[in-house]
Amino acid sequence: MDLMIRGKRALVTGSSRGIGRAIALSLADFKVDVAINYLRQRTLAEDTAAEIEARGARALVVKGNVAKPEHVHRMFEQISAAWGGLDFLVSNAASGVIRPAVELSLHHFHWTMDINAGALLPLVQEFIKLPPDTGKVVVAVSSLGAVRAIPNYMAVGASKAALESMVRHLAAELGPDGVRVNAVSAGTVDTDALRFFPNRDQILQTARERTPAGRVLDPQDVANVVVFLCTDFASMIHGQTLVVDGGYSILA
């Protein structure tokens, strides 16, 4: 299948593992060069880069905390020096404190908001400075917690709701300049991130039982939709949050 994105260049934040890694490798399958962003797991990032190159695309490993604008600026300087420009930005890096609201501090809340939502602003600001002038795509990775109340998920859910609102505003502002901005909202995905939930097993079991598609999502399910949004086949999708959950959220 030719998605007509061969030779494009992408940055995928938080892409050394999990959903981010699946997105990076899926883009590489269509010969998109991918910059791998990581914060702590350099070995995993280098492993992902090696796999990208094995699939016939170029890889670039860039370290940085996306919640710190100076780190974001440095990352884009590295990308510009290596590739001269960037076509796709996938904001996937996420973190947050998983605990009841009554146990959250403002520090917990601000940390979660800064990395899950606030980081999108400097990322986009740096992204639009690079060539090309038009045809750029931004995809942010969200979750159903943006619109549903999930136990222990208040800080993360609020940050994802803010992220989706930012996507709409950015799409309205940047669309006339040839930049498409959308989000992908994932249902329950069985990744390492779930280990931070005290009720992980219950979450997975509930998802299996009530998902019309009959199974829990895996990272590839999310990656497939992100790749689609990067193509011209999605050229008239602007400011939307596409839900990928096997039908989970359509049930009462």
C-alpha positions in Angstrom: 0.0 0.0 0.0 1.4 3.4 -1.0 0.2 6.1 1.4 2.3 8.7 -0.4 4.3 9.7 2.7 7.7 8.2 1.7 10.6 10.5 2.5 8.7 12.6 5.0 10.2 13.4 8.4 8.5 12.9 11.7 9.2 13.5 15.4 7.4 11.2 17.8 7.8 12.2 21.4 8.0 9.4 24.1 8.7 6.9 21.3 11.2 4.5 22.9 8.4 2.2 24.0 4.7 1.5 24.1 2.4 3.4 21.8 5.1 5.9 20.8 7.3 3.1 19.6 4.5 1.5 17.6 3.8 4.8 15.9 7.5 5.3 15.1 7.9 1.9 13.6 4.6 2.2 11.6 5.8 5.4 10.1 9.1 3.8 9.2 7.2 1.0 7.4 6.1 3.6 4.9 9.7 5.0 4.7 9.1 8.0 6.9 12.3 9.1 8.7 11.6 9.3 12.5 13.2 11.3 15.3 12.9 9.2 18.5 12.4 11.3 21.6 13.2 9.8 25.0 14.0 11.1 28.5 15.5 8.2 30.5 15.5 5.0 28.4 18.4 5.7 25.9 18.9 2.0 25.3 15.3 1.5 24.3 15.4 4.6 22.1 18.5 3.3 20.3 16.8 -0.1 19.9 13.8 1.6 18.3 16.1 3.7 16.1 17.9 0.5 14.9 14.6 -1.1 14.0 13.5 2.0 12.1 16.7 1.8 10.0 16.2 -1.9 9.5 12.9 -1.0 7.9 14.5 1.3 5.4 14.1 4.8 7.0 16.4 7.1 8.7 16.4 7.5 12.5 17.5 10.2 14.9 17.6 9.9 18.7 16.9 13.1 20.6 16.9 13.3 24.4 14.6 15.8 26.1 11.9 16.5 28.6 9.0 17.8 26.6 7.7 19.7 29.7 10.7 22.0 29.5 10.7 24.5 26.6 14.5 24.7 26.6 14.7 20.9 26.0 12.1 21.2 23.2 14.1 24.0 21.6 17.3 21.9 21.7 15.5 18.9 20.2 14.4 20.9 17.2 17.8 22.4 16.7 19.1 18.8 16.5 16.4 17.8 14.0 17.0 20.9 11.9 20.7 20.3 11.8 20.3 16.7 10.8 17.3 16.9 8.4 16.7 20.5 7.6 13.0 20.3 8.3 10.1 18.3 9.6 6.7 17.2 8.2 4.9 15.4 11.1 4.8 16.0 14.8 3.3 13.3 17.0 2.9 14.5 20.6 2.7 11.2 22.5 4.9 11.6 25.6 2.8 11.4 28.7 3.2 11.1 32.4 1.1 11.9 35.5 0.1 11.0 39.0 -2.4 8.1 39.4 -4.1 8.5 42.7 -7.4 9.7 44.2 -8.2 13.5 43.9 -8.1 13.9 47.7 -4.4 12.7 47.7 -3.2 15.0 44.9 -1.1 18.0 45.5 -0.9 21.0 43.2 2.6 19.9 42.4 1.2 16.6 41.1 -1.5 18.4 39.1 0.8 21.0 37.5 3.4 18.3 36.6 0.7 16.2 34.9 -0.8 19.2 33.1 2.6 20.5 31.9 3.8 17.2 30.3 0.5 15.9 29.0 -1.1 19.2 27.7 1.3 22.2 28.1 4.1 20.5 26.2 2.1 20.6 23.0 2.4 24.4 22.8 6.2 24.7 22.6 6.3 21.6 20.4 4.0 23.2 17.9 5.7 26.6 18.1 9.1 25.0 17.3 7.5 22.7 14.7 6.0 25.5 12.6 9.3 27.4 12.4 10.9 24.6 10.3 10.4 23.9 6.6 8.2 23.1 4.8 5.8 26.1 5.0 2.7 24.0 4.3 1.5 20.4 4.4 2.5 19.9 8.1 0.6 17.5 10.4 0.3 17.5 14.2 -1.2 14.5 16.0 -1.6 14.4 19.7 -2.3 11.2 21.6 -5.1 11.5 24.2 -7.3 9.0 26.1 -10.9 8.3 27.0 -10.2 9.8 30.4 -10.6 13.2 28.8 -14.3 12.7 28.7 -15.0 9.8 31.2 -14.5 9.7 34.9 -12.0 6.9 35.7 -10.9 6.0 39.3 -7.5 7.6 40.3 -7.3 9.4 36.9 -8.4 12.9 37.7 -5.1 14.7 37.0 -4.4 12.8 33.9 -8.0 13.0 32.7 -8.0 16.8 33.2 -4.7 17.1 31.3 -6.1 15.0 28.3 -9.2 17.2 28.2 -7.0 20.3 28.1 -5.0 18.6 25.3 -8.1 18.0 23.2 -9.2 21.6 23.6 -5.8 22.8 22.6 -6.0 20.6 19.5 -9.2 22.3 18.4 -7.9 25.8 19.0 -4.6 25.1 17.2 -6.4 23.6 14.3 -8.6 26.7 13.9 -5.5 29.0 14.1 -3.1 27.0 12.0 -5.3 25.4 9.4 -5.2 28.5 7.1 -1.4 28.2 7.1 -1.5 24.6 5.9 -1.1 22.8 9.2 -3.5 20.1 10.2 -3.9 19.4 13.9 -5.9 16.4 15.3 -5.9 14.0 18.2 -6.3 10.3 18.7 -8.1 9.2 21.8 -7.2 5.6 22.8 -9.2 3.3 24.9 -7.6 0.7 27.2 -4.3 -0.3 25.7 -2.3 -3.0 27.4 1.1 -1.3 27.8 3.7 -0.8 30.6 1.9 2.4 31.7 -1.0 0.3 33.1 1.3 -1.1 35.8 1.0 2.2 37.7 -2.8 1.5 38.1 -3.5 -0.4 41.4 -6.5 -1.9 39.7 -4.7 -2.9 36.4 -6.1 -6.4 36.2 -9.7 -5.2 36.8 -9.3 -2.5 34.1 -8.1 -5.0 31.5 -10.8 -7.5 32.4 -13.6 -4.9 32.2 -12.3 -3.7 28.9 -12.3 -7.2 27.5 -15.8 -7.9 28.7 -17.5 -4.7 27.4 -15.6 -3.9 24.2 -17.8 -4.8 21.2 -14.7 -5.6 19.2 -14.0 -8.4 21.6 -10.5 -7.5 22.7 -8.3 -4.9 24.4 -6.4 -2.6 22.1 -2.7 -3.0 21.4 -0.3 -0.1 20.5 -0.5 -1.0 16.8 -4.3 -0.1 16.8 -3.5 3.4 17.8 -0.4 3.7 15.5 -2.5 2.8 12.5 -4.8 5.7 13.0 -2.0 8.1 13.7 -0.4 7.1 10.4 -3.7 7.6 8.6 -4.0 11.2 10.0 -0.5 11.9 8.6 -1.6 11.1 5.1 -3.4 13.3 2.5 -6.3 10.8 2.8 -7.1 12.8 6.0 -6.6 16.2 4.4 -10.0 17.5 5.4 -9.9 16.2 9.0 -9.0 19.3 11.2 -9.4 19.8 14.9 -10.9 16.4 15.6 -10.4 13.7 18.2 -10.7 10.3 16.7 -11.6 7.6 19.2 -9.9 4.3 18.9 -11.4 2.0 21.5 -13.1 -1.0 19.8 -16.5 0.5 20.5 -16.0 0.7 24.3 -17.3 4.2 24.6 -20.5 3.7 22.7 -22.0 1.6 25.4 -23.9 3.1 28.3 
